[in-house]
Amino acid sequence: MQKNILMKKNLQKIYESQNSIIYKGKYKDFENDVLIKILNDENPSEEKINRFNNEFEFTKDLKIDGLREVFKKDKDNGKNILILEYFDGQNLKKFFFQKTANFFNKLKIAINISQTIAEIHEQNIIHKDINSNNILIDENNKICIIDFGIATKYKLKNQDLSNIDNLEGTITHISPEQTGRMNRTVDYRSDLYSFGIILYEMFTGKLPFEEKDNMEILHSHITKVPVSPHKINSEIPNFLSQIILKLLSKNAEDRYQSAFGLKHDLQQLSKSSKLLESSFKLGEKDFSGKLSIPEKLYGRENEIKKLFEIYENISNAKKELLLISGLSGVGKSVLIHEIHKPLTKKNGFYIEGKFDQFQKDIPYFAIIQAFTDFANIILKENDENLKYWKNLIQKSVGNVGEVLTNLIPEFELIIGKQKEIPKLEGKENQNRFNYVWSHFVKTISNKKHPLIIFIDDLQWADNASIELLKLIVNDNEIKYFFPIIAYRDNEIDANDLENVNINKSL
């Protein structure tokens, strides 16, 4: 395919990334110049193909000013290609770096972008990667939002907690909830946060969070309030600073609820030649028109504070266990998921498993779930980190690694096929099992990566799981390990858990 394209002298390669190559020129029966986008991979994964096709599927029927037309999806020499409208412009980042635009020109551009984002959201589409490289602008200040590779239809679903290298979106512009560490749904307001980053950059000349380490940037998105833009550039009206900071609110409920509401405020500001801020009321015309269930936890401030304090203790090598009791549906799991926030700062891992009333005959049911989670997290690491974990885990299990891989086969994908272990009976077999798991948990729970494990519905646990949990929790050599266990107190007596060495309880 690429050979065929390159052989056509009327095509010019204008962009190449790790994922795709884009050519400009004449193609088949198209009269005007078009863009030809080709996957830059000989054997692309299904995920890459799906992302590649998203550009077509999400925009083929949209007639919105500010989006380029997607003409067709085609195949050439066995490879998928997209034929896109050619937009003669440069990305927003380069535009503002190379040109000096006055305040009102910038404001007009911001209003146009707001309108386009609003119309995208009206089609129940979340872009999920709004950033200054994905917005093009031409010499007449016409804008074009591109790259719908990770766009989704609006749905009430939380973002999964993922390895930082596998996060969807651009790390400098990603919303707090899109990190998967906020226990919040990703909806159209995520795009508004990302647009707030663009406005901050547009009017101050810098990003709100400029830490060099990606994990620190992620932590800043979740916890830090950026410096007010008018304190960086005194020419920025305080009202515009308020607009931008509202967009950058950590909780989606505190942001603008629609891009149309944002557009209204920007228009009000553009109409005032003297920028009389006292005449403006922030968010006066801001109405969502979409069902949004508030996700902020109310009345749980003390419990969340305790949760964070215990995690801080764990990160300093103290040993604690947290037991949470309550009836079904009172919000035990929702409360525990708040622990995702401080995880980022400490490079910690979070895994969870849930016992099932109808799976009591399967030993270690929830524990298998939790550590399968861990294996899948590690498998998504880059090659260097994967090698680190392979060596670490192999060292922890020694020549009896089959004890680990027999219970959780996914670990074989990390440490490889293990030497067959001799069969043992009764207590000897159990002692070997306990030895391997104690060493394994002690090794993967370390200062560099504290480990949180949340086990839910303990009232349905099998005896083998209870014994293994007791073993791990009571092993004083295991540090940087935070076990959280939830149970229904109407179905199990807390006295039955006295041997699990309770240190903390909510």
ZISULVEN-V368927 format. One record per backbone hydrogen bond with DSSP energy under -0.5 kcal/mol. CO is the residue of the C=O (numbers start at 0). NH is the residue of the N-H. E is the energy in kcal/mol with one decimal. If there is no record, write none. Layout:
BEGIN
CO,NH,E  CO,NH,E
END
This chain:
BEGIN
0,4,-2.4  1,5,-2.8  2,6,-1.7  3,7,-0.5  4,7,-1.5  6,8,-0.8  7,10,-1.7  9,25,-0.5  11,13,-0.6  11,23,-2.6  14,21,-2.8  18,39,-2.9  19,16,-2.9  20,37,-2.9  21,13,-2.4  21,14,-1.4  22,35,-2.7  23,11,-2.9  24,33,-2.7  26,29,-2.2  32,85,-0.7  33,24,-2.0  34,36,-0.6  34,83,-2.7  35,22,-2.5  35,37,-0.5  36,81,-1.9  37,20,-2.6  38,40,-1.3  40,43,-0.6  44,48,-2.1  45,49,-2.4  46,50,-2.3  47,51,-2.3  48,52,-2.3  49,53,-1.2  50,54,-0.7  51,54,-0.6  52,55,-0.8  52,56,-2.6  53,57,-2.8  54,58,-0.7  55,59,-1.9  58,61,-1.1  61,63,-0.5  63,66,-1.6  65,144,-3.4  68,70,-0.7  68,84,-2.9  71,82,-2.6  73,80,-2.6  75,78,-1.5  78,75,-2.2  79,38,-0.9  80,73,-2.7  81,36,-2.5  81,83,-0.6  82,70,-1.8  82,71,-1.3  83,34,-2.9  84,86,-0.6  85,87,-0.6  86,88,-1.6  89,136,-2.5  90,94,-2.4  91,95,-2.2  92,96,-1.2  93,97,-2.5  94,98,-2.2  98,100,-0.8  101,105,-2.2  102,106,-2.2  103,107,-2.1  104,108,-2.2  105,109,-2.5  106,110,-2.2  107,111,-2.1  108,112,-2.2  109,113,-2.3  110,114,-2.1  111,115,-2.0  112,116,-2.7  113,117,-2.5  114,118,-2.1  115,119,-2.1  116,120,-2.5  117,121,-1.7  118,122,-0.7  119,122,-1.0  119,124,-1.4  120,123,-2.2  123,153,-2.6  124,126,-0.5  125,151,-2.1  128,130,-0.6  130,133,-1.5  131,91,-0.8  131,92,-1.5  133,145,-2.7  134,91,-2.4  135,143,-2.2  136,89,-2.2  137,140,-2.0  141,137,-2.2  143,135,-3.4  144,67,-0.5  147,150,-1.1  151,125,-3.2  154,156,-1.7  156,185,-1.4  159,161,-0.6  162,165,-2.2  163,166,-0.9  168,170,-0.5  169,172,-2.0  169,173,-1.1  174,178,-0.8  175,178,-1.0  175,180,-0.7  176,179,-1.2  178,161,-0.7  183,158,-1.0  184,186,-0.7  186,189,-2.3  186,190,-0.5  187,190,-0.7  187,191,-1.0  188,192,-1.6  189,193,-2.0  190,194,-2.3  191,195,-1.8  192,196,-1.6  193,197,-1.5  194,198,-2.5  195,199,-2.3  196,200,-2.4  197,201,-3.0  198,202,-2.3  199,203,-1.9  199,205,-0.5  200,204,-1.8  212,216,-2.0  213,217,-2.5  214,218,-2.2  215,219,-2.2  216,220,-2.3  217,221,-1.5  218,222,-2.3  219,223,-1.5  223,225,-0.6  227,230,-2.0  227,231,-0.7  228,231,-1.2  228,232,-2.5  232,235,-2.0  236,240,-1.8  237,241,-2.2  238,242,-1.9  239,243,-2.6  240,244,-2.7  241,245,-2.1  242,246,-1.9  243,247,-1.5  245,248,-1.4  250,253,-1.7  251,254,-1.2  257,261,-1.5  258,262,-2.6  259,263,-2.1  260,264,-1.6  261,265,-2.2  262,266,-2.5  263,267,-2.3  264,268,-1.9  265,269,-2.0  266,270,-1.5  267,271,-0.6  268,271,-0.7  270,272,-0.9  271,274,-0.9  274,276,-1.6  275,278,-1.6  276,279,-1.9  280,283,-1.4  282,285,-1.5  284,286,-1.0  289,291,-0.5  291,293,-0.6  299,303,-2.6  300,304,-2.4  301,305,-2.3  302,306,-2.4  303,307,-2.4  304,308,-2.2  305,309,-2.6  306,310,-2.0  307,311,-2.2  308,312,-2.1  309,313,-2.6  310,314,-2.3  311,315,-0.7  312,315,-0.9  312,317,-2.3  313,316,-1.8  317,319,-0.6  319,482,-0.7  320,322,-0.5  320,502,-0.6  320,503,-1.8  321,484,-2.9  322,505,-1.6  323,486,-2.2  326,329,-1.4  330,334,-2.1  331,335,-2.1  332,336,-2.1  334,337,-1.4  335,338,-2.2  336,339,-1.6  337,340,-1.4  338,342,-1.0  339,343,-0.8  340,343,-0.8  340,344,-0.5  341,345,-1.2  342,346,-0.5  342,347,-2.3  343,346,-1.1  345,449,-0.6  348,451,-2.8  350,453,-2.4  352,455,-2.5  355,358,-1.7  358,361,-1.8  360,362,-0.7  361,364,-1.2  363,367,-3.0  364,368,-1.6  365,369,-2.4  366,370,-2.5  367,371,-1.8  368,372,-1.9  369,373,-1.6  370,374,-2.1  371,375,-2.4  372,376,-2.1  373,377,-2.3  374,378,-2.3  375,379,-0.7  376,379,-0.9  377,380,-1.9  381,385,-2.8  382,386,-2.1  383,387,-1.7  384,388,-2.5  385,389,-2.3  386,390,-2.3  387,391,-2.2  388,392,-2.9  389,393,-2.4  390,394,-2.1  391,395,-1.6  392,396,-1.8  393,397,-1.7  396,399,-1.9  397,400,-0.6  399,402,-1.8  400,403,-0.9  400,404,-2.2  401,405,-2.4  402,406,-0.8  403,407,-2.5  407,410,-1.9  408,411,-2.0  409,412,-1.2  410,413,-0.9  410,414,-2.8  411,415,-1.6  424,427,-1.2  424,428,-1.0  425,429,-1.9  426,430,-2.7  427,431,-2.1  428,432,-2.2  429,433,-2.8  430,434,-2.4  431,435,-2.4  432,436,-2.2  433,437,-2.4  434,438,-2.2  435,439,-2.5  436,440,-2.6  437,441,-2.2  438,442,-1.9  439,443,-2.3  440,444,-1.6  443,445,-0.9  445,448,-0.5  448,445,-1.2  449,348,-2.7  450,481,-3.1  451,350,-2.4  452,454,-0.6  452,483,-3.0  453,352,-2.5  453,455,-0.6  454,485,-2.7  455,354,-2.3  456,459,-1.9  457,460,-2.3  461,465,-1.9  462,466,-2.4  463,467,-2.1  464,468,-2.7  465,469,-2.4  466,470,-2.1  467,471,-2.3  468,472,-2.8  469,473,-2.2  471,474,-0.9  473,475,-0.9  474,477,-1.6  476,478,-0.7  479,450,-2.5  480,319,-0.5  480,482,-0.6  481,452,-2.1  482,321,-2.3  483,454,-3.1  484,323,-2.7  485,457,-2.4  486,325,-1.2  486,488,-0.7  487,490,-2.1  487,491,-0.8  492,495,-1.8  493,496,-1.7  494,497,-1.4  496,499,-2.3  497,500,-1.0  503,322,-1.3
END
